[in-house]
Amino acid sequence: YAIEQLAKSNVDAIYWFCDLQDSEDPRGIDKIKNILKNKNIRLYVKSLDFPPTPELKSVIDETGGRIFN
């Protein structure tokens, strides 16, 4: 995962610009959430097409991030 690589770079936030058209793997979402929370990294998401799923929204919320419309 790219998020794993970014987390190793000692960042404090990740801004994810995407369309959110792809399906999500619940295990992948949990893994991302754990990585971000353990490293205290906020997730910010800007989607052009679809809103985040409830599962991805929970990652954003739990990391203290934000959704940009």
Secondary structure, 3 states (H helix, E strand, C coil): CHHHHHHCCCCCEEEEEECCCCCCCHHHHHHHHHHHHHCCCEEEEEECCCCCCHHHHHHHHHCCCEEEC
